[in-house]
Amino acid sequence: MRLNLDGRVYENPHMIVVGLKKLTGEISFGIVKIDGEFDALPQASSSEDVVEVSSGGTFESDVSGSGVISLNELEDGYIIEFSKVTIKFDVDETTGKVSIKVPRVGILKASKLLLDVGGNVSINLIVSPFVVGAITLSNDGKIKITAGDEVRITSELEDSSVGGSKQLQVQRASGRA
């Protein structure tokens, strides 16, 4: 996986990114593409095992779902209000399906996971030998999860874009050879 942080490039199959203000992306069989924005230039460190990028703090997850305040079921998905929520995902190499594990909802299966979330976002992602990861939002907000052949996770936050935000890009766009 290649990670481009404000012109600096890191390559590693495992990355942890903490403190994003916005995260967009697509995860499916053979494709992992993540774009993120920080308010200020974060610190990056690389070791043999992982690339860590942070604008302060460490990756935390709420595996119990205790940070979910309310869950409303819609015709096409769910709205989750939270203080902190962690959504896990993995790609099944045999079926090509993405399994998305949502607290208090269960497992959703789809051909693709699409992300467009903001606030205080962190991601822990491994792309080799298989794709598995977790996204944590910890900004007291709401997300909408639209379920179907594609699962789309979005948050509507007030536009707080400020000039000078730093860009992050992660790509792995190749299937098995």
C-alpha positions in Angstrom: 0.0 0.0 0.0 1.3 3.4 -0.9 0.6 6.4 1.5 1.2 9.9 0.2 1.2 12.5 2.9 1.7 16.0 1.6 4.2 14.8 -1.0 6.0 12.3 1.3 5.4 8.7 0.2 5.4 5.7 2.5 4.9 2.1 1.5 3.7 -0.6 4.0 0.8 -3.1 4.1 -0.3 -1.8 7.5 -1.2 1.8 8.4 -2.7 3.6 11.3 -4.0 7.2 10.8 -5.3 9.2 13.7 -7.0 12.6 13.9 -8.4 13.1 10.4 -11.0 15.8 10.0 -12.4 14.1 6.8 -12.1 10.7 5.3 -13.4 9.5 2.0 -12.8 6.2 0.2 -13.7 3.0 -1.4 -13.0 -0.5 -0.2 -13.8 -3.6 -2.3 -12.2 -6.7 -3.7 -9.0 -5.6 -5.3 -9.4 -1.9 -4.6 -8.5 0.2 -1.5 -8.5 3.9 -2.0 -8.6 6.3 1.0 -8.3 10.1 1.0 -8.1 12.1 4.1 -7.6 15.7 5.4 -5.9 16.9 8.5 -6.2 20.5 9.9 -2.5 20.7 10.3 0.5 18.6 9.1 0.6 15.5 11.2 3.6 13.5 12.4 4.5 10.3 10.5 6.6 7.4 11.6 7.4 4.2 9.8 8.7 0.9 11.0 9.0 -2.5 9.4 5.5 -3.4 10.6 3.4 -0.2 10.3 3.2 3.4 9.1 1.6 5.6 11.8 0.3 9.1 10.9 -1.1 11.2 13.7 -2.1 14.8 14.4 -2.2 13.9 18.1 -3.5 10.9 20.1 -3.6 7.2 19.5 -6.0 4.9 17.7 -8.8 3.9 20.0 -11.8 1.7 19.3 -15.2 1.1 20.9 -15.6 -2.7 20.4 -18.5 -2.9 22.7 -20.7 -0.3 21.0 -21.1 1.5 24.3 -20.5 4.9 22.5 -23.7 4.4 20.4 -26.3 6.8 21.8 -29.2 5.9 19.5 -29.9 3.7 16.5 -32.7 4.4 14.1 -33.6 1.9 11.3 -34.6 3.3 7.9 -36.0 1.7 4.8 -32.5 1.7 3.2 -30.2 1.6 6.3 -29.6 3.2 9.6 -28.8 6.4 11.4 -26.5 6.1 14.3 -25.9 8.9 16.9 -22.7 8.4 18.9 -20.1 9.7 21.2 -17.7 7.2 19.7 -18.3 4.4 17.2 -16.0 1.9 15.6 -16.9 0.2 12.4 -14.9 -2.9 11.4 -14.6 -4.3 7.9 -12.8 -7.0 5.9 -12.8 -8.3 2.4 -13.5 -12.0 1.8 -11.0 -13.1 -0.8 -13.1 -16.1 -1.8 -16.5 -14.3 -2.4 -15.2 -10.8 -3.1 -17.7 -9.4 -0.6 -16.9 -6.8 2.0 -18.2 -7.5 5.5 -19.0 -4.4 7.5 -19.5 -4.9 11.3 -21.6 -2.1 12.7 -22.2 -1.9 16.5 -25.8 -2.7 17.5 -26.6 -3.5 13.9 -24.6 -6.6 13.1 -22.7 -7.6 9.9 -23.7 -6.0 6.5 -22.3 -7.7 3.4 -21.8 -5.8 0.1 -19.7 -5.6 -3.0 -18.2 -2.3 -1.9 -17.8 0.0 1.1 -18.0 3.7 0.4 -16.9 6.3 3.0 -17.5 10.0 3.3 -17.2 10.9 7.0 -15.9 13.9 9.0 -15.1 15.0 12.5 -12.4 13.3 14.4 -11.7 10.1 12.4 -9.1 7.4 12.8 -8.4 4.4 10.6 -6.4 1.2 11.2 -5.9 -0.6 7.9 -4.1 -3.8 6.7 -4.1 -4.6 3.0 -1.8 -7.7 2.8 -2.2 -10.7 2.9 -5.8 -9.7 3.1 -7.8 -6.4 3.6 -9.1 -5.8 7.1 -9.6 -2.6 9.1 -11.5 -0.4 11.5 -12.7 3.2 11.4 -13.3 5.1 14.6 -15.3 8.3 14.8 -15.1 10.1 18.1 -16.7 13.5 17.6 -20.2 13.2 19.1 -22.2 13.1 15.9 -24.4 11.1 13.5 -23.7 8.9 10.6 -26.0 7.4 8.0 -25.4 3.9 6.8 -27.1 3.1 3.5 -27.2 -0.7 3.0 -27.6 -2.5 -0.3 -25.2 -3.9 -2.9 -23.0 -1.1 -1.8 -22.7 0.1 1.8 -22.3 3.8 2.1 -21.3 5.5 5.4 -21.8 9.3 5.4 -21.9 12.1 8.0 -23.3 15.5 7.3 -21.2 18.0 9.3 -21.1 21.7 9.0 -18.4 22.8 6.5 -15.4 23.7 8.6 -12.9 23.7 5.7 -10.0 26.0 6.4 -7.4 26.8 3.9 -4.1 24.9 4.3 -5.5 21.6 5.3 -3.1 18.7 4.7 -3.9 15.9 2.3 -3.5 12.1 2.8 -3.9 9.5 0.0 -3.7 5.8 0.3 -4.1 3.4 -2.6 -4.0 -0.3 -3.4 -5.7 -0.7 -6.7 -4.6 -4.1 -7.9 -6.3 -7.5 -7.6 -4.5 -10.8 -7.3 -1.9 -11.4 -10.0 
